[in-house]
Amino acid sequence: MKVLLRNPAREIDVDGPVEVSVLLRRLGLNRESHLVVEDGQLVPGDKMLGKSAIVEVRSVISGGSHREVSS
């Protein structure tokens, strides 16, 4: 399967089939701080990815908006 990673951008080949959570563990990535996308859809940690899958692994970025309140 093809795995597209960001920061730095790269593409790697991984033997499949493999479960999402196992894939992330193999890559040394934390499940809570990474999303896996297949065909434009987020996939859960227990989904089995096929040998021919193309997935993207994205880092989760959290934050909020800052809004000034005037009185």
DRENDO-1510 file (C-alpha; in Angstrom, 1 decimal, always signed):
<recs>
REC; n; res; u; v; w
REC; 1; MET; +0.0; +0.0; +0.0 .
REC; 2; LYS; +1.1; +3.6; -0.5 .
REC; 3; VAL; +1.3; +5.9; +2.5 .
REC; 4; LEU; +1.5; +9.6; +2.0 .
REC; 5; LEU; +3.1; +11.5; +4.9 .
REC; 6; ARG; +3.5; +15.2; +5.6 .
REC; 7; ASN; +6.1; +17.2; +7.4 .
REC; 8; PRO; +8.3; +16.3; +5.6 .
REC; 9; ALA; +6.2; +15.3; +2.6 .
REC; 10; ARG; +7.1; +11.8; +1.4 .
REC; 11; GLU; +5.6; +8.6; +0.1 .
REC; 12; ILE; +6.4; +5.2; +1.4 .
REC; 13; ASP; +5.3; +1.6; +0.5 .
REC; 14; VAL; +4.0; -0.6; +3.4 .
REC; 15; ASP; +3.1; -4.2; +3.3 .
REC; 16; GLY; -0.6; -4.8; +3.7 .
REC; 17; PRO; -3.2; -5.6; +4.6 .
REC; 18; VAL; -2.8; -3.9; +7.9 .
REC; 19; GLU; -5.0; -2.4; +10.5 .
REC; 20; VAL; -4.8; +1.4; +10.9 .
REC; 21; SER; -3.6; +1.3; +14.5 .
REC; 22; VAL; -0.9; -1.2; +13.6 .
REC; 23; LEU; +0.2; +0.9; +10.6 .
REC; 24; LEU; +0.6; +4.0; +12.8 .
REC; 25; ARG; +2.5; +1.9; +15.4 .
REC; 26; ARG; +4.9; +0.6; +12.7 .
REC; 27; LEU; +5.5; +4.2; +11.6 .
REC; 28; GLY; +6.2; +5.3; +15.2 .
REC; 29; LEU; +3.2; +7.7; +15.2 .
REC; 30; ASN; +0.7; +8.3; +18.0 .
REC; 31; ARG; -2.9; +7.4; +17.1 .
REC; 32; GLU; -4.3; +10.4; +19.1 .
REC; 33; SER; -2.2; +12.9; +17.2 .
REC; 34; HIS; -2.6; +11.5; +13.6 .
REC; 35; LEU; -5.6; +11.0; +11.3 .
REC; 36; VAL; -5.6; +8.4; +8.5 .
REC; 37; VAL; -7.6; +9.3; +5.3 .
REC; 38; GLU; -8.5; +6.8; +2.6 .
REC; 39; ASP; -10.4; +8.0; -0.5 .
REC; 40; GLY; -11.2; +11.3; +1.1 .
REC; 41; GLN; -12.7; +9.7; +4.2 .
REC; 42; LEU; -11.3; +9.5; +7.8 .
REC; 43; VAL; -10.8; +5.9; +8.8 .
REC; 44; PRO; -11.1; +4.4; +12.3 .
REC; 45; GLY; -8.2; +2.7; +14.1 .
REC; 46; ASP; -9.7; -0.7; +13.7 .
REC; 47; LYS; -10.2; -0.5; +9.9 .
REC; 48; MET; -8.2; -3.0; +7.9 .
REC; 49; LEU; -6.4; -1.4; +5.0 .
REC; 50; GLY; -5.9; -3.5; +1.9 .
REC; 51; LYS; -2.7; -4.2; +0.0 .
REC; 52; SER; -3.6; -1.7; -2.8 .
REC; 53; ALA; -4.8; +1.0; -0.5 .
REC; 54; ILE; -3.6; +4.6; -0.8 .
REC; 55; VAL; -3.8; +6.5; +2.4 .
REC; 56; GLU; -2.7; +9.8; +3.8 .
REC; 57; VAL; -1.5; +10.3; +7.3 .
REC; 58; ARG; -2.2; +13.8; +8.7 .
REC; 59; SER; -1.1; +15.4; +11.9 .
REC; 60; VAL; -3.9; +16.6; +14.1 .
REC; 61; ILE; -3.6; +20.4; +14.7 .
REC; 62; SER; -5.8; +21.8; +17.4 .
REC; 63; GLY; -6.5; +25.3; +18.4 .
REC; 64; GLY; -9.2; +27.8; +18.6 .
REC; 65; SER; -10.0; +31.2; +17.4 .
REC; 66; HIS; -9.0; +34.3; +19.4 .
REC; 67; ARG; -11.8; +36.8; +19.6 .
REC; 68; GLU; -11.5; +40.1; +21.4 .
REC; 69; VAL; -14.6; +41.3; +23.2 .
REC; 70; SER; -15.2; +45.0; +23.3 .
REC; 71; SER; -17.3; +46.6; +26.0 .
</recs>
